Amino acid sequence: MLEALIPYIEMPSKTLADLPLIGPLKLQVFGPLVAVGVIFGMNRVLAYAKHKDIDELITRDLMFWILVFGFTISHWVSVIFYSPETVVENPLVLVMIWNGLSSVGGVLGAFIGLIWYLRKMKQPLLVYSDALVFGFVVGFTFGRLGCSLVHDHPGAFVEDLPAYLTWLEPLAVGPWPGSQGRYRLDLGLLEFIYDLGIVLFVHFVYGWRKDRRPGQLAGLVAFLYAPMRFLLDFGRGAQDPRYFGLTTAHYASLAIFAAGVYLLFLRKERAEDRTWARDSDRIARERAAAKPAPEPSPTE
């Protein structure tokens, strides 16, 4: 075994309250990092919307509903598919949104919120998808940094890795607590490193030129993200449930990759893709409404 390069560091945490039926409510580094990620991510979404002349008010409302759907369904996927025994023991865990999140569940929730709100507002899907993805990759990467610091995605121990993942041994973390000095993959850390690369590529190399067709950016991120996530999930520990040999994230990664291939290579642009509400039109209407009416000319 190659010597692990990364020591296990335990971040401080504080129990704020021990609530009846709900249990301990803790303050950890994960929560603040997620909050910072949300703020930075929303800022990048609004910057993209301004660049594309997308209605700012619709974009802000969309982000609100994306967060509601995303965090709620992220939590439900986490507890139902990864730890169903906790739901049986205490059904109230379903409303403890802070107690466990699934990244693929968050993507699913965000997609459901996106479809629901845009249909309600009669807006095209793809240009808003690009705006959200542009900011989402930033917020998601902050979240993965939090995962890596609290070590909530432990992978397989190094000696249990399949042969095609042994190249990750130098990035193993250890000694892992309670393991008699053994090293294991920290999947949150590995995904943070990869996601950071996607953020840098999207924001500083790929860019957001106005001539890119709607959906191209979202397709690119899906195409880049899904294969690595699919591979990393083979490095999960035995504690994570499998369904027909694959994890929930495996199946989600396949769907995300298929969507990326479709948007990036197969789908042709349609006229309705560019019929979004323009921010410049909204501002012009507001200025016209605020302009005082001309005074009537004096009568003879």
Residue, then its C-alpha position, 0 to 999 in steps of 0.5 A: m500500500l502506498e503511504a497516504l498523503i492526507p491526515y485525518i483532521e477532526m473539525p470542531s463542532k458544538t451541540l446547540a440543543d438536544l431537542p425532544l424527539i428530534g435529538p441533538l442539533k449541532l453546529q459544524v463547519f459543514g453548515p456555514l460552508v453550505a450557506v457560503g456556497v448558496i450565497f456565492g452560487m446565487n451571485r453567479v446565477l444572477a451574474y449569468a442572468k444579467h449577461k444573458d438579459i434574463d429577467e432578474l425577478i423571475t431568476r430570484d424567485l426560481m432560485f428560492w424554489i430550487l433551494v426549497f425543492g433541492f434541500t427537501i428532496s436531497h434530505w429525503v433521498s439521503v434518509i430513504f435510500y441510504s439509511p431507511e432504518t432511521v425513518v423506521e426508528n423515527p419518522l420525524v427524521l423526514v423533516m430534519i432537513w439538516n440531518g443528512l443530504s444526498s447530492v443526487g437527491g439535491v439535483l433531482g429536487a432542483f430539477i423538479g423545482l425548475i420544471w414546476y416553476l418555469r411551467k408556472m411562469k411559461q418560460p423556456l427550460l434550457v436558458y434557465s438551466d444554464a444559469l442555474v448550473f453556472g452558479f450551482v457548480v460553485g455552491f455544490t463545490f463549497g458543499r463538497l468542501g464541507c463534506s470533506l472536512v466533516h468526513d461524512h462520505p467515508g469510502a472503502f478501506v484501501e485494502d478493500l479497493p477494487a483494482y481499478l481504483t488503486w490509483l487513488e491510494p495516495l489520496a486516502v485519508g487516515p488513520w481513520p478513527g476506530s479503524q486500528g490505524r487503517y486508511r480509507l478513501d474520503l469520497g467527499l474530498l475526492e469529489f471536491i477536488y474534481d468539482l473544483g476542476i469543473v468550476l475553474f474550467v467552466h468559469f475561466v476556460y469555457g466561458w459564457r459567450k452569448d452565442r452558445r445555444p441554450g442548454q449547452l452549458a448544462g449539458l457540458v457540466a452533466f457530461l463532465y460530472a457524471p462519469m467521475r461520480f459513477l466511478l467514485d461510487f464503486g469506492r463506497g464502503a460496505q455500509d452503503p446499500r446497493y440495488f442490483g449491485l449499484t448505489t442510488a448515485h450510480y443510477a442517478s449518474l447514468a441519468i445525468f450522463a445521458a442528459g449531458v450527451y443529449l444536450l451537448f451533442l444531440r439536441k438541436e436549438r429550437a426557436e422557443d429556446r430563446t423566448w425568455a423574459r428579458d430583463s431589459d424589457r421589464i426595466a423599460r416597462e417599469r420606467a414607462a409606468a413610473k414616468p409621469a403622465p404629460e399635463p393637459s394643455p391649457t384650454e382657451 
